[in-house]
């Protein structure tokens, strides 16, 4: 399978590489962070079978949440990890549960011009702290690119894409938040770490 990146997709990969580098630096300074806390660097690869260990300890078989979207899209959230750097990384699998190719809706990128200009992404997602009455949006780099999986426009039947999203961290006492993604059902998830 040949993957072709546009200039915008390359920028997304660069942003994810920068985010991964920052996460590595923070984990190195934090004294004890493991490989399971780093964001996934690419949305272009699909799972070919078998099961991978979950990014959250003790979460080997069941996802934190499963949210359904349009046209058979299904997002399984496998972890939500608080990092000492002041952000939360939500990881999961975006799957096409239908029998046809699904074009990923542009609405998942949200409606902010700065994010939309950087191509398809999960930039429209938010974490909601209902107790603290605050909504947290996907982080962006200095060029306005969202710190989330980018560069995917369609998903083949049965295909799964590893995804990640980074948000500012709610206060340390807040562990229960709502996860929202345009066109998908909402879910309650628990932040670890």
C-alpha positions in Angstrom: 0.0 0.0 0.0 1.4 3.4 -1.0 0.7 6.4 1.1 0.9 9.9 -0.4 1.2 12.9 1.8 0.2 16.4 0.8 2.1 19.4 2.1 -0.7 19.9 4.8 -0.4 16.2 5.8 3.4 16.6 6.1 2.8 19.5 8.4 0.5 17.4 10.5 3.2 14.7 10.7 5.8 17.3 11.7 3.4 18.6 14.4 2.9 15.1 15.7 6.6 14.5 15.7 7.2 17.7 17.7 4.4 16.7 20.1 6.0 13.2 20.5 9.4 14.9 21.1 7.9 17.1 23.8 6.2 14.2 25.4 9.5 12.2 25.5 11.3 15.2 27.0 8.7 15.7 29.7 8.6 11.9 30.4 12.4 12.0 30.7 12.3 14.9 33.2 9.3 13.4 35.1 11.3 10.4 36.4 9.4 7.3 35.5 7.1 8.0 32.5 6.9 5.0 30.2 6.5 4.4 26.5 2.8 3.8 27.1 2.2 7.5 27.8 3.5 8.9 24.4 1.1 10.0 21.6 0.9 7.8 18.6 2.8 9.5 15.7 0.8 8.5 12.7 -2.8 8.0 11.6 -1.7 6.3 8.4 -1.1 2.9 9.7 -3.9 0.4 10.4 -4.0 -2.6 12.6 -3.6 -5.8 10.8 -4.9 -8.1 13.4 -4.3 -9.3 17.0 -4.6 -7.1 20.0 -2.2 -4.5 21.2 -1.8 -3.8 24.9 -3.8 -0.8 26.0 -2.0 2.4 26.9 -3.6 2.4 30.3 -2.5 0.0 33.0 -5.1 -2.5 33.9 -7.1 -1.7 30.7 -6.1 -4.7 28.6 -9.4 -5.8 27.1 -12.1 -3.1 27.5 -11.9 0.4 26.2 -12.7 3.4 28.5 -15.5 4.3 26.2 -17.0 3.5 22.8 -18.7 6.3 20.8 -20.6 5.8 17.6 -20.5 8.2 14.7 -22.1 8.5 11.3 -21.9 5.8 8.5 -20.6 3.0 10.8 -17.7 4.9 12.3 -16.8 3.8 15.8 -14.3 5.4 18.2 -13.0 3.3 21.0 -11.1 5.3 23.6 -8.4 3.1 25.1 -6.7 5.6 27.5 -6.8 9.1 28.9 -3.5 9.8 30.6 -2.5 13.0 32.5 1.1 14.0 31.8 3.3 16.0 34.2 3.7 18.5 31.3 0.2 19.9 31.9 -1.7 18.0 29.2 -3.9 14.9 28.8 -3.4 12.5 25.9 -6.5 10.6 24.9 -5.7 7.6 22.7 -8.0 5.2 20.9 -9.0 3.4 17.7 -11.2 4.9 15.0 -12.8 2.0 13.1 -15.0 1.7 10.0 -17.6 -0.9 11.2 -19.5 -0.7 7.9 -19.1 -2.7 4.7 -18.3 0.3 2.6 -15.5 2.9 2.4 -16.4 5.8 4.7 -15.3 9.3 3.9 -14.3 10.9 7.2 -16.7 13.9 7.7 -15.0 17.3 7.7 -17.0 18.2 10.8 -14.6 16.1 12.9 -12.1 18.8 12.4 -14.4 21.3 14.1 -15.3 24.8 12.8 -12.2 26.9 13.7 -10.6 28.2 10.5 -7.1 27.7 11.9 -7.7 24.0 12.4 -9.7 23.5 9.2 -6.8 25.0 7.2 -4.6 22.2 8.3 -6.6 19.4 6.8 -8.8 16.6 8.2 -8.2 15.9 11.9 -10.0 15.2 15.1 -9.5 18.9 16.1 -13.2 19.4 16.9 -13.0 17.2 20.0 -13.4 18.5 23.5 -13.1 17.4 27.1 -15.8 18.7 29.4 -15.3 19.1 33.1 -18.9 19.5 34.2 -18.0 19.9 37.9 -15.6 22.7 37.2 -17.8 24.0 34.4 -15.0 24.1 31.9 -14.5 22.8 28.3 -11.0 21.9 27.0 -10.2 22.1 23.3 -7.5 20.1 21.4 -4.1 21.8 21.8 -2.4 23.5 18.9 1.2 24.1 18.0 2.5 27.6 17.3 1.4 27.3 13.6 -2.2 26.5 14.6 -2.0 22.8 13.7 -4.0 20.6 16.1 -2.1 18.1 18.3 -4.2 15.2 17.2 -4.2 12.6 14.5 -4.4 14.2 11.0 -4.1 13.3 7.4 -6.9 10.7 6.9 -9.8 11.3 4.5 -11.4 7.9 4.2 -11.4 4.5 6.0 -11.8 1.2 4.3 -14.4 -1.4 5.6 -13.1 -3.0 8.7 -10.0 -0.8 8.9 -8.9 0.7 12.2 -6.7 3.8 12.6 -4.8 4.5 15.9 -5.6 8.0 17.0 -4.5 10.4 19.7 -5.7 13.8 20.9 -4.0 16.2 23.3 -5.8 18.6 25.6 -4.8 21.0 28.4 -5.1 19.1 31.7 -8.0 19.8 34.0 -7.1 20.5 37.7 -5.4 17.5 39.3 -8.4 16.6 41.4 -10.5 16.2 38.3 -10.5 12.7 36.9 -14.0 12.3 35.4 -14.7 14.2 32.2 -17.0 14.0 29.2 -15.5 13.4 25.8 -17.2 15.0 22.8 -16.5 14.7 19.1 -18.8 16.3 16.4 -21.3 13.9 15.0 -20.4 11.2 17.6 -22.3 10.3 20.8 -20.7 11.7 24.0 -19.0 9.6 26.6 -17.8 9.8 30.2 -14.1 8.9 30.6 -11.7 8.8 33.5 -8.3 10.4 33.3 -5.4 8.4 34.9 -2.0 9.5 36.0 
